[in-house]
Amino acid sequence: MSLKSAFLICNYLLAGLALTCLVLSKLYSPMSGLIFSAGIILCFILEKSERIPFQPTTPIINSNWLFLLLPLLYFAFDLPLLELIAGFLVYLIFARFIFKSEFNDYLFGYLVAIVCLLIGAIFEQNLTFGVIFLGFYLVLSWCLIFYTLMVERVGSKCPPVDFKATGKNEMPGSALLGWSTGLVILSFAMTALIFMAFPRFGLGFLSINTPSSPITGFSNTVTLGDVGKIKSNPTVVMRVEYTQGGEIYKPKSRILWRGVVLDHYDGSTWTSTLGTELKTRNRPGTGLSLFRVPNTTEVVQQNVYMESFDTPYLFTHGIPLFMDGNFIHLQMDKHFVFKTGDPRSGPRKYTLVSEISDPEVSYNLDMPDSDPLLFPSRFLQLPDISPKIQQLAENLTQGVHSGKERANNILNHFADFKYTLKMESDPDKTALEHFLFQRKEGHCEYFASAMVILLRSSGIPARLVNGFVGVEWNEWGDYLIIRQNHAHSWVEAFLPEKGWTVYDPTPPDPALVSLSPLNPLAKSLDYLKMSWQRYVIRYSVHDQVQVMQFFRANSRDVMQKFKSLFNWKTLANEARSFSLIILALILTLIFFFAFKRRYGGFSFSTRPPLSVILYQDMLRQLGKSGMVKNPSWTVREFLQSVSSLPDAKRDLIRRITEFYEIHRFSNCPIPPSKEKEIRGLIKSL
């Protein structure tokens, strides 16, 4: 590969990685990425054939000050700022390939690529970006090396017409790429040391409000059926590590991650009508103490790594005693629902310390500050329902006085219903009436909504909860995986003797029951993604302390072993073993010097032909007499230089030289007898 080809390939590969960052950030669609790829390939072919770049006819096309147009476009047309910047970067990448005023413009292209990488780092913080970043780092290093080699030949101010053909007849050599790759890997190792030294502090207020994947069913207003829309999507929402006393812990009870709580239903839409109870600021690293549980029996710590999706809610499992994360503002409403008030981007990480011993009770309080005007009437609200639904509620609770028994009777009514994601409607009936009396099958939202309406019709305060059910455990990393298709709706009914009690009328989802466990490859890939989030993106001060403690403990062991080496009593006891080691070292040195004397030392290159070795032996022998061959002489010129020697000695040199000329470039094997003869001639010199 010529120097020019290597230079162009690295430049276009770097541009491709830069455009990949913009596509990964979802500023451009995958189809746009394919169009960019086609444009990159076309420009490469044109520049390889020396058809581009062109000298711009007007400076404005290739001006570095075009970015001043961005504020004008932003304020004049109210365009989205990030999309505007991304579009301008794409323009610069392709414009710099087609138009160049001087060779130095390649450096400007590298700067544009780095800006694209930074945008990708804001939007994409997973393992995919890690691979892109490492490849970008390596390719950028090659670009700078080849750029330096080209500048040495043409200069940085050279116009396109002069540097188009530069480097076509020069080969960079494999050693250059090998050494540069080795240096880049070494720099990665040094970066790892810096990585250990400086922990990451969550994005928090430094984050930019960026578009992320929206998930329906998690807002203050949810239309019946919204949760069902995401039940077929296997995308990971969050991963959760459970620990207890510093050890990995796997909960034994069913895991429900509480998200949005809704209290008002108008027949088609659920809404949350209760206001904010708590607003406070969080200091990342310090955290917030929340609820107090008098007799805790199963307290666990949950490290939650959320992927990027469009909801401010912080999901909880159990009663949260403590919370901390990379957010500044924390809110809690009167439903005990937590959310952040921060614009954010990328995955969010937060830590919970929760009491999870009683999965049947969410909270034993009716509300944070009980208000007779809100409780319980707010949770007994009913839409316009048909008399059949009211009659069904009365039939199910007839003759039953305790709230727990009435709730259980309503729960048991759904035992014969079936689960399905395929929903049909009857225009003459409401969705719940059609579900309760005709279809008798549906998904979790219909079961939970129907039970809330029946409970309220029976005088039991109830509300709807949207969240996730934890059913998938990755044994490779010992953590819980929550996906979009794990979204779930259930019921919380208030029983005076217990508090807000959890009821789940939905039968098991056949898709989740029959869900085959992840194969080893899928588990390992997901574990890599989790590790990337855990140890790269969210590397914390606590992790740094653990690393320091690890090295401190190991260095202590090393020092103890080192000190034991100077224990003379121990040395005396092990002298016999050391004597064998010393003997082995002596034998190795003897072999080394013998080899060096015989063959001139070790070499990592191919051993020269025997004819060359014998000729060099002759030169060394003559060198002892002061006859040294000039490096620029040929063998014949050296033979002429010894014409003043006696005929016998000059004849020996002639015979060895002729032997060298015959066998130096031929593939004919040298018989042992001939080798012995030549060695004899060399000794006689």
PyMOL commands that set and color helices and strands:
alter all, ss='L'
color gray80, all
select helices_A, chain A and resi 3-24+30-48+59-62+66-77+81-98+105-123+127-154+160-163+174-197+204-206+227-230+377-380+387-397+403-416+431-439+444-457+484-486+510-513+520-537+541-564+568-573+575-599+610-623+635-641+647-663+672-684
alter helices_A, ss='H'
color red, helices_A
select strands_A, chain A and resi 221-223+236-244+247-248+255-262+264-265+269-271+276-281+288-289+299-306+313-314+319-325+329-333+338-340+348-355+361-363+418-419+441-442+462-470+472-474+479-483+487-495+499-503
alter strands_A, ss='S'
color yellow, strands_A
deselect
rebuild
show_as cartoon
